[in-house]
């Protein structure tokens, strides 16, 4: 997600379904207390989880 990949691209790279990626993305949003991909990336960078 931090590399700007779509759910479909992430699913392809990990050989999992797009639905599985979506479920995990929603879980990440919850843990970071955000509701958008850009917010999640910014929050993760703020928390030094991403470079």
CHARMM internal coordinates of N, CA and C (Angstrom, degrees):
IC EDIT
DIST 1 N 1 CA 1.4478
DIST 1 CA 1 C 1.5277
ANGL 1 N 1 CA 1 C 109.59
DIST 1 C 2 N 1.3331
ANGL 1 CA 1 C 2 N 115.84
DIHE 1 N 1 CA 1 C 2 N -40.49
DIST 2 N 2 CA 1.4596
ANGL 1 C 2 N 2 CA 120.81
DIHE 1 CA 1 C 2 N 2 CA -179.40
DIST 2 CA 2 C 1.5142
ANGL 2 N 2 CA 2 C 113.17
DIHE 1 C 2 N 2 CA 2 C -66.68
DIST 2 C 3 N 1.3247
ANGL 2 CA 2 C 3 N 117.09
DIHE 2 N 2 CA 2 C 3 N -17.33
DIST 3 N 3 CA 1.4622
ANGL 2 C 3 N 3 CA 121.38
DIHE 2 CA 2 C 3 N 3 CA 178.63
DIST 3 CA 3 C 1.5210
ANGL 3 N 3 CA 3 C 112.14
DIHE 2 C 3 N 3 CA 3 C -92.91
DIST 3 C 4 N 1.3304
ANGL 3 CA 3 C 4 N 116.72
DIHE 3 N 3 CA 3 C 4 N 4.78
DIST 4 N 4 CA 1.4539
ANGL 3 C 4 N 4 CA 120.88
DIHE 3 CA 3 C 4 N 4 CA 177.54
DIST 4 CA 4 C 1.5199
ANGL 4 N 4 CA 4 C 114.44
DIHE 3 C 4 N 4 CA 4 C 82.88
DIST 4 C 5 N 1.3256
ANGL 4 CA 4 C 5 N 117.18
DIHE 4 N 4 CA 4 C 5 N 15.59
DIST 5 N 5 CA 1.4585
ANGL 4 C 5 N 5 CA 120.56
DIHE 4 CA 4 C 5 N 5 CA 179.56
DIST 5 CA 5 C 1.5285
ANGL 5 N 5 CA 5 C 111.15
DIHE 4 C 5 N 5 CA 5 C -79.81
DIST 5 C 6 N 1.3133
ANGL 5 CA 5 C 6 N 115.25
DIHE 5 N 5 CA 5 C 6 N 148.00
DIST 6 N 6 CA 1.4696
ANGL 5 C 6 N 6 CA 120.47
DIHE 5 CA 5 C 6 N 6 CA 175.37
DIST 6 CA 6 C 1.5224
ANGL 6 N 6 CA 6 C 109.04
DIHE 5 C 6 N 6 CA 6 C -78.61
DIST 6 C 7 N 1.3282
ANGL 6 CA 6 C 7 N 116.06
DIHE 6 N 6 CA 6 C 7 N 166.79
DIST 7 N 7 CA 1.4625
ANGL 6 C 7 N 7 CA 120.22
DIHE 6 CA 6 C 7 N 7 CA 176.16
DIST 7 CA 7 C 1.5225
ANGL 7 N 7 CA 7 C 110.63
DIHE 6 C 7 N 7 CA 7 C -57.39
DIST 7 C 8 N 1.3164
ANGL 7 CA 7 C 8 N 116.83
DIHE 7 N 7 CA 7 C 8 N -40.20
DIST 8 N 8 CA 1.4605
ANGL 7 C 8 N 8 CA 121.78
DIHE 7 CA 7 C 8 N 8 CA -179.79
DIST 8 CA 8 C 1.5264
ANGL 8 N 8 CA 8 C 110.72
DIHE 7 C 8 N 8 CA 8 C -63.03
DIST 8 C 9 N 1.3283
ANGL 8 CA 8 C 9 N 116.96
DIHE 8 N 8 CA 8 C 9 N -43.58
DIST 9 N 9 CA 1.4631
ANGL 8 C 9 N 9 CA 120.81
DIHE 8 CA 8 C 9 N 9 CA 179.62
DIST 9 CA 9 C 1.5315
ANGL 9 N 9 CA 9 C 111.24
DIHE 8 C 9 N 9 CA 9 C -66.28
DIST 9 C 10 N 1.3223
ANGL 9 CA 9 C 10 N 116.55
DIHE 9 N 9 CA 9 C 10 N -41.08
DIST 10 N 10 CA 1.4698
ANGL 9 C 10 N 10 CA 120.95
DIHE 9 CA 9 C 10 N 10 CA 178.24
DIST 10 CA 10 C 1.5223
ANGL 10 N 10 CA 10 C 109.61
DIHE 9 C 10 N 10 CA 10 C -62.57
DIST 10 C 11 N 1.3237
ANGL 10 CA 10 C 11 N 116.66
DIHE 10 N 10 CA 10 C 11 N -45.01
DIST 11 N 11 CA 1.4649
ANGL 10 C 11 N 11 CA 121.64
DIHE 10 CA 10 C 11 N 11 CA 179.83
DIST 11 CA 11 C 1.5230
ANGL 11 N 11 CA 11 C 110.52
DIHE 10 C 11 N 11 CA 11 C -59.38
DIST 11 C 12 N 1.3126
ANGL 11 CA 11 C 12 N 116.67
DIHE 11 N 11 CA 11 C 12 N -44.19
DIST 12 N 12 CA 1.4608
ANGL 11 C 12 N 12 CA 120.82
DIHE 11 CA 11 C 12 N 12 CA -179.97
DIST 12 CA 12 C 1.5241
ANGL 12 N 12 CA 12 C 110.96
DIHE 11 C 12 N 12 CA 12 C -62.14
DIST 12 C 13 N 1.3321
ANGL 12 CA 12 C 13 N 116.80
DIHE 12 N 12 CA 12 C 13 N -46.21
DIST 13 N 13 CA 1.4713
ANGL 12 C 13 N 13 CA 120.94
DIHE 12 CA 12 C 13 N 13 CA -178.60
DIST 13 CA 13 C 1.5244
ANGL 13 N 13 CA 13 C 111.92
DIHE 12 C 13 N 13 CA 13 C -63.95
DIST 13 C 14 N 1.3267
ANGL 13 CA 13 C 14 N 117.40
DIHE 13 N 13 CA 13 C 14 N -34.26
DIST 14 N 14 CA 1.4651
ANGL 13 C 14 N 14 CA 121.28
DIHE 13 CA 13 C 14 N 14 CA -177.24
DIST 14 CA 14 C 1.5282
ANGL 14 N 14 CA 14 C 113.11
DIHE 13 C 14 N 14 CA 14 C -96.08
DIST 14 C 15 N 1.3228
ANGL 14 CA 14 C 15 N 116.57
DIHE 14 N 14 CA 14 C 15 N -1.66
DIST 15 N 15 CA 1.4727
ANGL 14 C 15 N 15 CA 122.35
DIHE 14 CA 14 C 15 N 15 CA -178.23
DIST 15 CA 15 C 1.5317
ANGL 15 N 15 CA 15 C 111.90
DIHE 14 C 15 N 15 CA 15 C 55.89
DIST 15 C 16 N 1.3346
ANGL 15 CA 15 C 16 N 115.22
DIHE 15 N 15 CA 15 C 16 N 46.61
DIST 16 N 16 CA 1.4578
ANGL 15 C 16 N 16 CA 122.00
DIHE 15 CA 15 C 16 N 16 CA 175.62
DIST 16 CA 16 C 1.5278
ANGL 16 N 16 CA 16 C 107.78
DIHE 15 C 16 N 16 CA 16 C -130.33
DIST 16 C 17 N 1.3204
ANGL 16 CA 16 C 17 N 116.63
DIHE 16 N 16 CA 16 C 17 N 171.13
DIST 17 N 17 CA 1.4600
ANGL 16 C 17 N 17 CA 118.78
DIHE 16 CA 16 C 17 N 17 CA -179.00
DIST 17 CA 17 C 1.5257
ANGL 17 N 17 CA 17 C 110.96
DIHE 16 C 17 N 17 CA 17 C -77.39
DIST 17 C 18 N 1.3019
ANGL 17 CA 17 C 18 N 114.42
DIHE 17 N 17 CA 17 C 18 N 156.00
DIST 18 N 18 CA 1.4606
ANGL 17 C 18 N 18 CA 120.49
DIHE 17 CA 17 C 18 N 18 CA 176.82
DIST 18 CA 18 C 1.5263
ANGL 18 N 18 CA 18 C 110.53
DIHE 17 C 18 N 18 CA 18 C -62.59
DIST 18 C 19 N 1.3289
ANGL 18 CA 18 C 19 N 116.71
DIHE 18 N 18 CA 18 C 19 N -34.72
DIST 19 N 19 CA 1.4634
ANGL 18 C 19 N 19 CA 121.49
DIHE 18 CA 18 C 19 N 19 CA 177.81
DIST 19 CA 19 C 1.5215
ANGL 19 N 19 CA 19 C 111.98
DIHE 18 C 19 N 19 CA 19 C -62.40
DIST 19 C 20 N 1.3314
ANGL 19 CA 19 C 20 N 116.81
DIHE 19 N 19 CA 19 C 20 N -37.77
DIST 20 N 20 CA 1.4644
ANGL 19 C 20 N 20 CA 121.15
DIHE 19 CA 19 C 20 N 20 CA 177.67
DIST 20 CA 20 C 1.5242
ANGL 20 N 20 CA 20 C 110.10
DIHE 19 C 20 N 20 CA 20 C -64.96
DIST 20 C 21 N 1.3187
ANGL 20 CA 20 C 21 N 116.10
DIHE 20 N 20 CA 20 C 21 N -42.21
DIST 21 N 21 CA 1.4691
ANGL 20 C 21 N 21 CA 119.94
DIHE 20 CA 20 C 21 N 21 CA 177.63
DIST 21 CA 21 C 1.5205
ANGL 21 N 21 CA 21 C 109.51
DIHE 20 C 21 N 21 CA 21 C -61.28
DIST 21 C 22 N 1.3294
ANGL 21 CA 21 C 22 N 116.79
DIHE 21 N 21 CA 21 C 22 N -45.57
DIST 22 N 22 CA 1.4633
ANGL 21 C 22 N 22 CA 120.84
DIHE 21 CA 21 C 22 N 22 CA -179.01
DIST 22 CA 22 C 1.5238
ANGL 22 N 22 CA 22 C 110.94
DIHE 21 C 22 N 22 CA 22 C -59.00
DIST 22 C 23 N 1.3256
ANGL 22 CA 22 C 23 N 117.10
DIHE 22 N 22 CA 22 C 23 N -42.43
DIST 23 N 23 CA 1.4626
ANGL 22 C 23 N 23 CA 121.26
DIHE 22 CA 22 C 23 N 23 CA 178.59
DIST 23 CA 23 C 1.5257
ANGL 23 N 23 CA 23 C 110.84
DIHE 22 C 23 N 23 CA 23 C -59.95
DIST 23 C 24 N 1.3238
ANGL 23 CA 23 C 24 N 116.25
DIHE 23 N 23 CA 23 C 24 N -44.74
DIST 24 N 24 CA 1.4649
ANGL 23 C 24 N 24 CA 119.92
DIHE 23 CA 23 C 24 N 24 CA -179.67
DIST 24 CA 24 C 1.5279
ANGL 24 N 24 CA 24 C 111.66
DIHE 23 C 24 N 24 CA 24 C -68.98
DIST 24 C 25 N 1.3236
ANGL 24 CA 24 C 25 N 116.76
DIHE 24 N 24 CA 24 C 25 N -36.51
DIST 25 N 25 CA 1.4724
ANGL 24 C 25 N 25 CA 120.42
DIHE 24 CA 24 C 25 N 25 CA 177.64
DIST 25 CA 25 C 1.5286
ANGL 25 N 25 CA 25 C 109.53
DIHE 24 C 25 N 25 CA 25 C -62.16
DIST 25 C 26 N 1.3180
ANGL 25 CA 25 C 26 N 116.84
DIHE 25 N 25 CA 25 C 26 N -43.53
DIST 26 N 26 CA 1.4683
ANGL 25 C 26 N 26 CA 120.91
DIHE 25 CA 25 C 26 N 26 CA 178.00
DIST 26 CA 26 C 1.5244
ANGL 26 N 26 CA 26 C 110.64
DIHE 25 C 26 N 26 CA 26 C -61.54
DIST 26 C 27 N 1.3375
ANGL 26 CA 26 C 27 N 116.74
DIHE 26 N 26 CA 26 C 27 N -39.88
DIST 27 N 27 CA 1.4700
ANGL 26 C 27 N 27 CA 120.71
DIHE 26 CA 26 C 27 N 27 CA 176.67
DIST 27 CA 27 C 1.5259
ANGL 27 N 27 CA 27 C 111.40
DIHE 26 C 27 N 27 CA 27 C -63.29
DIST 27 C 28 N 1.3261
ANGL 27 CA 27 C 28 N 116.49
DIHE 27 N 27 CA 27 C 28 N -41.05
DIST 28 N 28 CA 1.4730
ANGL 27 C 28 N 28 CA 120.75
DIHE 27 CA 27 C 28 N 28 CA 177.83
DIST 28 CA 28 C 1.5314
ANGL 28 N 28 CA 28 C 109.34
DIHE 27 C 28 N 28 CA 28 C -62.49
DIST 28 C 29 N 1.3273
ANGL 28 CA 28 C 29 N 117.19
DIHE 28 N 28 CA 28 C 29 N -44.93
DIST 29 N 29 CA 1.4654
ANGL 28 C 29 N 29 CA 120.77
DIHE 28 CA 28 C 29 N 29 CA 177.81
DIST 29 CA 29 C 1.5264
ANGL 29 N 29 CA 29 C 110.35
DIHE 28 C 29 N 29 CA 29 C -55.05
DIST 29 C 30 N 1.3099
ANGL 29 CA 29 C 30 N 116.17
DIHE 29 N 29 CA 29 C 30 N -45.57
DIST 30 N 30 CA 1.4629
ANGL 29 C 30 N 30 CA 120.53
DIHE 29 CA 29 C 30 N 30 CA -179.65
DIST 30 CA 30 C 1.5160
ANGL 30 N 30 CA 30 C 112.42
DIHE 29 C 30 N 30 CA 30 C -62.32
DIST 30 C 31 N 1.3161
ANGL 30 CA 30 C 31 N 116.33
DIHE 30 N 30 CA 30 C 31 N -44.47
DIST 31 N 31 CA 1.4710
ANGL 30 C 31 N 31 CA 120.01
DIHE 30 CA 30 C 31 N 31 CA -179.44
DIST 31 CA 31 C 1.5250
ANGL 31 N 31 CA 31 C 111.61
DIHE 30 C 31 N 31 CA 31 C -65.15
DIST 31 C 32 N 1.3344
ANGL 31 CA 31 C 32 N 116.06
DIHE 31 N 31 CA 31 C 32 N -35.45
DIST 32 N 32 CA 1.4658
ANGL 31 C 32 N 32 CA 120.03
DIHE 31 CA 31 C 32 N 32 CA -179.53
DIST 32 CA 32 C 1.5316
ANGL 32 N 32 CA 32 C 112.44
DIHE 31 C 32 N 32 CA 32 C -89.62
DIST 32 C 33 N 1.3188
ANGL 32 CA 32 C 33 N 116.87
DIHE 32 N 32 CA 32 C 33 N -4.31
DIST 33 N 33 CA 1.4640
ANGL 32 C 33 N 33 CA 123.63
DIHE 32 CA 32 C 33 N 33 CA -179.09
DIST 33 CA 33 C 1.5285
ANGL 33 N 33 CA 33 C 111.94
DIHE 32 C 33 N 33 CA 33 C 57.44
DIST 33 C 34 N 1.3271
ANGL 33 CA 33 C 34 N 114.92
DIHE 33 N 33 CA 33 C 34 N 50.42
DIST 34 N 34 CA 1.4659
ANGL 33 C 34 N 34 CA 122.50
DIHE 33 CA 33 C 34 N 34 CA 176.91
DIST 34 CA 34 C 1.5228
ANGL 34 N 34 CA 34 C 108.03
DIHE 33 C 34 N 34 CA 34 C -132.29
DIST 34 C 35 N 1.3372
ANGL 34 CA 34 C 35 N 116.61
DIHE 34 N 34 CA 34 C 35 N 173.68
DIST 35 N 35 CA 1.4610
ANGL 34 C 35 N 35 CA 118.74
DIHE 34 CA 34 C 35 N 35 CA 177.88
DIST 35 CA 35 C 1.5216
ANGL 35 N 35 CA 35 C 113.73
DIHE 34 C 35 N 35 CA 35 C -136.00
DIST 35 C 36 N 1.3253
ANGL 35 CA 35 C 36 N 116.44
DIHE 35 N 35 CA 35 C 36 N 12.90
DIST 36 N 36 CA 1.4604
ANGL 35 C 36 N 36 CA 120.96
DIHE 35 CA 35 C 36 N 36 CA 178.20
DIST 36 CA 36 C 1.5199
ANGL 36 N 36 CA 36 C 109.46
DIHE 35 C 36 N 36 CA 36 C -140.36
DIST 36 C 37 N 1.3277
ANGL 36 CA 36 C 37 N 115.39
DIHE 36 N 36 CA 36 C 37 N 151.64
DIST 37 N 37 CA 1.4587
ANGL 36 C 37 N 37 CA 122.21
DIHE 36 CA 36 C 37 N 37 CA -177.98
DIST 37 CA 37 C 1.5362
ANGL 37 N 37 CA 37 C 111.56
DIHE 36 C 37 N 37 CA 37 C -58.97
DIST 37 C 38 N 1.3212
ANGL 37 CA 37 C 38 N 117.18
DIHE 37 N 37 CA 37 C 38 N -45.78
DIST 38 N 38 CA 1.4686
ANGL 37 C 38 N 38 CA 120.64
DIHE 37 CA 37 C 38 N 38 CA -179.12
DIST 38 CA 38 C 1.5283
ANGL 38 N 38 CA 38 C 110.28
DIHE 37 C 38 N 38 CA 38 C -62.10
DIST 38 C 39 N 1.3319
ANGL 38 CA 38 C 39 N 116.51
DIHE 38 N 38 CA 38 C 39 N -41.40
DIST 39 N 39 CA 1.4618
ANGL 38 C 39 N 39 CA 120.44
DIHE 38 CA 38 C 39 N 39 CA 178.09
DIST 39 CA 39 C 1.5274
ANGL 39 N 39 CA 39 C 110.50
DIHE 38 C 39 N 39 CA 39 C -62.49
DIST 39 C 40 N 1.3315
ANGL 39 CA 39 C 40 N 116.79
DIHE 39 N 39 CA 39 C 40 N -41.30
DIST 40 N 40 CA 1.4652
ANGL 39 C 40 N 40 CA 121.02
DIHE 39 CA 39 C 40 N 40 CA -179.71
DIST 40 CA 40 C 1.5234
ANGL 40 N 40 CA 40 C 110.62
DIHE 39 C 40 N 40 CA 40 C -62.87
DIST 40 C 41 N 1.3181
ANGL 40 CA 40 C 41 N 116.31
DIHE 40 N 40 CA 40 C 41 N -43.84
DIST 41 N 41 CA 1.4675
ANGL 40 C 41 N 41 CA 120.48
DIHE 40 CA 40 C 41 N 41 CA 180.00
DIST 41 CA 41 C 1.5212
ANGL 41 N 41 CA 41 C 110.38
DIHE 40 C 41 N 41 CA 41 C -64.27
DIST 41 C 42 N 1.3298
ANGL 41 CA 41 C 42 N 116.67
DIHE 41 N 41 CA 41 C 42 N -45.38
DIST 42 N 42 CA 1.4660
ANGL 41 C 42 N 42 CA 120.13
DIHE 41 CA 41 C 42 N 42 CA 179.75
DIST 42 CA 42 C 1.5235
ANGL 42 N 42 CA 42 C 111.96
DIHE 41 C 42 N 42 CA 42 C -63.12
DIST 42 C 43 N 1.3234
ANGL 42 CA 42 C 43 N 116.40
DIHE 42 N 42 CA 42 C 43 N -42.77
DIST 43 N 43 CA 1.4703
ANGL 42 C 43 N 43 CA 120.89
DIHE 42 CA 42 C 43 N 43 CA 179.56
DIST 43 CA 43 C 1.5337
ANGL 43 N 43 CA 43 C 110.70
DIHE 42 C 43 N 43 CA 43 C -65.11
DIST 43 C 44 N 1.3235
ANGL 43 CA 43 C 44 N 117.23
DIHE 43 N 43 CA 43 C 44 N -41.61
DIST 44 N 44 CA 1.4560
ANGL 43 C 44 N 44 CA 121.48
DIHE 43 CA 43 C 44 N 44 CA 178.63
DIST 44 CA 44 C 1.5232
ANGL 44 N 44 CA 44 C 110.49
DIHE 43 C 44 N 44 CA 44 C -63.03
DIST 44 C 45 N 1.3147
ANGL 44 CA 44 C 45 N 117.28
DIHE 44 N 44 CA 44 C 45 N -39.08
DIST 45 N 45 CA 1.4762
ANGL 44 C 45 N 45 CA 120.60
DIHE 44 CA 44 C 45 N 45 CA 177.00
DIST 45 CA 45 C 1.5281
ANGL 45 N 45 CA 45 C 109.92
DIHE 44 C 45 N 45 CA 45 C -66.82
DIST 45 C 46 N 1.3220
ANGL 45 CA 45 C 46 N 116.43
DIHE 45 N 45 CA 45 C 46 N -41.46
DIST 46 N 46 CA 1.4605
ANGL 45 C 46 N 46 CA 121.58
DIHE 45 CA 45 C 46 N 46 CA 178.51
DIST 46 CA 46 C 1.5241
ANGL 46 N 46 CA 46 C 111.22
DIHE 45 C 46 N 46 CA 46 C -60.16
DIST 46 C 47 N 1.3209
ANGL 46 CA 46 C 47 N 115.73
DIHE 46 N 46 CA 46 C 47 N -38.29
DIST 47 N 47 CA 1.4682
ANGL 46 C 47 N 47 CA 121.29
DIHE 46 CA 46 C 47 N 47 CA 179.78
DIST 47 CA 47 C 1.5347
ANGL 47 N 47 CA 47 C 112.46
DIHE 46 C 47 N 47 CA 47 C -85.97
DIST 47 C 48 N 1.3304
ANGL 47 CA 47 C 48 N 115.06
DIHE 47 N 47 CA 47 C 48 N 5.43
DIST 48 N 48 CA 1.4695
ANGL 47 C 48 N 48 CA 123.58
DIHE 47 CA 47 C 48 N 48 CA -179.92
DIST 48 CA 48 C 1.5316
ANGL 48 N 48 CA 48 C 112.26
DIHE 47 C 48 N 48 CA 48 C 60.27
DIST 48 C 49 N 1.3376
ANGL 48 CA 48 C 49 N 116.12
DIHE 48 N 48 CA 48 C 49 N 34.74
DIST 49 N 49 CA 1.4515
ANGL 48 C 49 N 49 CA 121.94
DIHE 48 CA 48 C 49 N 49 CA 174.11
DIST 49 CA 49 C 1.5277
ANGL 49 N 49 CA 49 C 110.68
DIHE 48 C 49 N 49 CA 49 C -88.74
DIST 49 C 50 N 1.3338
ANGL 49 CA 49 C 50 N 115.35
DIHE 49 N 49 CA 49 C 50 N -21.31
DIST 50 N 50 CA 1.4613
ANGL 49 C 50 N 50 CA 123.60
DIHE 49 CA 49 C 50 N 50 CA 175.79
DIST 50 CA 50 C 1.5159
ANGL 50 N 50 CA 50 C 108.30
DIHE 49 C 50 N 50 CA 50 C -130.02
DIST 50 C 51 N 1.3138
ANGL 50 CA 50 C 51 N 115.06
DIHE 50 N 50 CA 50 C 51 N 153.10
DIST 51 N 51 CA 1.4811
ANGL 50 C 51 N 51 CA 119.73
DIHE 50 CA 50 C 51 N 51 CA 176.50
DIST 51 CA 51 C 1.4947
ANGL 51 N 51 CA 51 C 110.79
DIHE 50 C 51 N 51 CA 51 C -87.78
END
COOR INIT
IC SEED 1 N 1 CA 1 C
IC BUILD
